Amino acid sequence: MSFDALLFLSFGGPEGPEEVRPFLENVTRGRDVPPERLDEVAEHYHHFGGVSPINRLNREIIAALEAELREQGRELPIYWGNRNWHPMVEDTVARMADDGVGEALVFATSAWGGYSGCTQYHEDIARARQAVGERAPNLVKLRQFFDHPLFVEANADAVRRAQADLGDPEARLVFTAHSIPQRADDRPGPDGRPAWYSRQVHEAARLVAAELGVDGYDVVWQSRSGPAHVPWLEPDVVDHIEELHAKGVGSVVVSPIGFVSDHLEVVWDLDNEAAEKAAELGMGFRRAGTAGDDPRFAKMIVELIGEHTAEVRPRKLSLLPAAGCGRNGEACPPGCCAPPSES
């Protein structure tokens, strides 16, 4: 099948102080997030002038992708829409319909399964198509890419640069990703086994460590929100740094493998909170970059496009299923990525 366009679908972020609170309310709508937590997170944004880096970084990825498509002689216009802030995906899909797009692929800026990393993007697609109505283009989401060799190589080279900058060959390697409620991670994936999201994160960390030739490493979590009584994936990265210090570890390299770009949760939670904790403890600390600004990331997206046009054979480094594909907001396989319960 041929496709008329690509929809670049992302999370969104504020680009001015007056947008911070409305954006956060969009993000947390329908969730039991305490107002004081919103106030706390809002201060993180205001620390950077009320501007999240994510929209700028997405524009840069899109520009790199456009250049890669041109270099490969492909004509595929790119449209950009967000879940939580402008450009909103509903408006983008309406513009695609106005432009006569009938069939389009969707690249979501999440490598992972799970509800927020996969199913919510399917819901975004379905909601946008419903808002546009019968004119809406058919939209096919590209698969999860946590084990694509180009994603692994980009993350591995980012760690190498951080290791070289720190100059300590004994530094502990720590991978981090966004925490989610434990109950959400307990739900089965498409292979019937639980912990679909965390298994993917652990697998990606294993692949990057193998690429680096590193045997000892840790996988931890960050950026949790929600009520304190609800268990989330642990340990938290800051707590883990304290634990490493107590064990006599002198320095640490943190790889934010769970994130595509250096957006606010990376620069605040790691470059501020984690780095400050390491400095307080007298530990060496370097944070590796994310894969999104590596030229191989755009090449990977073009490969994923090629999978759907039968021009490229899928490249995977693990045996975990490559889930996440769906047409017009279709759900993932039964039991996969179901939303967490309210309790």
N, C-alpha and C positions, 0 to 999 in steps of 0.2 A: 504494500500500500504506500502511496505517496502522501506527503504531508505538506500543508501550505505554510506552516509557521511553527515556532516554538514559544510556548508560554513559560517564562522564567518566574517561578512561584516561590515567594519567600515570606518571612515572618513580619518584616516591617519595623520601623522605628521612628521616633520623633526627630524632627530637624529644627526644633526651636523650643524654648522654655514653655511657651503656652501650649505646646502639643503633648507635653510629658504626661500629665494626669489623664487626659482623654485617651491617650494611647494605652496606658496601664489599665484603665478601666475596660478597654476593648480586650486586652490580653486576658484579664481575669474574670470577665463576665461569665456568670454561672458557676464560678468556683468559690469555695469557702476560704477566701484569702482575707485575713484581718486587715482593716484599714491602716493600722500602724505599720504593717508590712509594706503596703503601697507607699506610705509616706517615706519609709526607709529606702525603698528602691528608687523613688522619685529623687531623693537626694543624690543617689549615685549618678543619675542622668544630669542633675543640675551641677554636679562637680565638673562635668564636661560641657557646661554651657547649655544644657538641655538638649544636646544633640547626640544621637546615637550614631556610631560609625557605620552601622549596617547598611543604610541606603547608599552611602558613598561607596562602600566596598562592593555592594551588588552592582552598581553602575560600572565599576572597574572590571568585575568578572564578566559582565555582559559585553563590554568593549573588547575584552580579550577573546571572548567566544565569537563575536562578530568577525574579528581579525582572523581567527583560526578557520572559521567557515569560508571566508574569502580565500585564504591560502589554499584550502582544499578544493576550491572551485564549486562550493555548494551555495545555492541561493535559498536561504531560509530566513525570513524576517523574524526578529525576536521581539516579543511583547513581554512587559514586566508587570506583575501584579503581586500585592501583598495580602496577607491574612488580616493584619491588625492596624495597618496605617497606609496612607497614600503613597503610591497609587494602589487603591484597593482593587482586589482581583475582580470584583463584580464590574467595576468601571472598565477594567482592561478587557474582559471578555466581551463587553458590549462594543468596545472599539474594534475588537477583532471581527465581530459580526458585521459592523458597519463597513469594514474593509473587505468583506467578502471571504473571510477565512472559513473554510468548511471543515478541514481536518487539521488538527494540531497536536503536537507532542507537548508534554509538560515536564519540565525539570524542576523538582522541588529541592531546596537547599538543605536537605537533611539526608545523611547517608544511611539512616537507621529505620528499623521497624518500631513498633510501639504506637500508642495512640497519638501523642503530640508530634512524633517524628514522621508518621506515615498516614494513619487514618484521618487525622485532621486535615491533611492536604487533600485527601479524597473528598472530604466534606466541603472544603473550600471550592473545589471544582464543581461539585454538585450544586452548591448554593449559588455560585456565580451563573451556572447554566440556567438554573431555575429563574434567577432574576432577569436574565436576558430573554428567556422564553424560546419559542420555536426557532428563532434565528440563530441560537447559540451554536458555535462550532462543536463538533465532536472532539473530545479532549482525551488523550491517552497519556497517563503518567508513566515516566521512565522508572526503572527499577531502583532499588536500594543499591548503593555502590560502596559499602563499607570495606569490601574485599577486592575492589578493582585494583590491579597492579599499579596504575598511575596514581591513585589515591594513596596507596601504601608507600610508594617511592617518594612522593612529595612530602609526606609526613616524616619519613625516615631522614630525608635530607635536611628538613627543618630541625630535627633533633641533632643531627651532626653539627650544624652551624651553632646551635646553642651549646653543645658540649665543647666545641672548639673555643667559643667565646669565654666560657667559664674556666677552661683550662685545668679541670680536675677530672682525670680519667676514672676516678673512683666515685664520682657523683652518682647518686641513686636516680634511676629513671622512673618517673611517675607519670602515668597516663591519667587524664581526667576527662570526664564527660558530664553532661547535665544530669543531676539526680532526678528520679521520678518516685512517686509513691510505691512502696514495696508491693502493695496489692495490685498495682497496674503491671508490674514486672512479673508477677506470679501467673498471669494469664498465659495460656499456651500460644505458641507461634504456629506457623503453617505446617511444621513437622510434628505438631501435637505435644511438644515439650514446652515447659514453662520458661520464663526468663528470656524471651526472644530478644528484647532490646539489650539487656546486659550481656547476653551471650555474644551478640554481634560486637559490642564494644570490646569485650575480652578477646574476641577473635581478631579484631583489627589491631589491638595492642600486641597480640602475639605475633601477627604478621610483620608489624613494624619492628618489633624487637628482633625477630629473626633476620630481617633485612639488615639490621644494624650489627648482628652477631652478639646481642646482649642476652644473657641468660636470666639475670635477676632484674625484675621490674615490678611495679605495683600498678593496680588500677583502682582509682578512687573517684569521688563524685564531688560536684559543686553546685551552687546556685539553687539550692532547695528553697521552696516557698510553701505556703499553706500552713494549716494548724500544727502546732508543736506536737500534739498527741498522735498525729498520723505518722507511722514509720515510713521513712524514705530510704533509698539506697545509701549505704554508708560503706567506708568512712568518708567524712568530709575532708577535702584536701588540706584545709588549715589544721584540722585535728591530726591528720596523718603526718604533716610536717613536724608537729610537736612530738609524735610518737617516734619518728625517725631520729629526731634529736636525742630523745631519751635513750635510744639504742646506740648512740655514738656516731650516727651518720653526720658527716661534716658538710655535705653539699648535696643539692638536688637539681635535676633538670626536669621541668614539668612540660609535658606535651599535651596540649588541649585537643586531643584527637577527636573528641565528640563535637567539635565546632568547625564549620567550614571557613569562617573568617574571624578576624580580630574584632568582633563587635563588643558591646558593652559588658556582657557577662564575662568575657575573657579579660578585657583590660581592667575591669574593676575587681573581680573576684581573684584573679591571679596576679596581675601587675600591681595591684594595690594590696589587697588583704593577705594573699599568700606570700608575696614578696616582703611585706612588712613583718609578718610573723617570722620568716626566715632571718631577716635582718635583726630582729629582736633577740633571736636565739643565737646569733653569730654564725649562721649557716650560709654557705654560698648558695646562690639561687639564680637560675636562668629559666626563662619561659620560652619554649620553642614557638616558632610561628605556626600558622594554620595553612591548610593546603590551598585555600582559595586564590591566593595571589601567585601561586606557582604556575608557570605556563602549562604544566602537565594537567592541571585541573580543567582548563578549557578543552584540551585534547581529549580528556576523559569524557566530557559531555558529548563531544562530537562522536566518540566511539559508541556511547549509549544510544545516540540517535541512529547510528549505523546499524545497531542491533535490530531496530524496528523496521528498517528499510531493507533488511536482509543483505546488507553489504559487508557487515562485520560480524565475525563470530564472537559471542560473549566471552569476555576474559574475566575469570574469577580465580582467586587464590585459596578459597576455602570450599568446604563441602556443604556449608549452610545454604539453604535455598535462597535464591535471588528473588525475594518477594517484593511486593510494593507496586507492581504494575496493575493498572486498572483503567477501564474505559468509562468516561463520563461520570466519574465519582463512584464507580462500583466499589463495593466493600472488598477488603482483602479476603483470602480464603477463610473458611469458617473458623471462628475462635481466634483469628490472628488480629492483634492490634485493637481489640475491643476497648471502648472507653472505660476508665476506672469507675467503680461504684461511688456513690455519694457518701457512704458511711466512712 
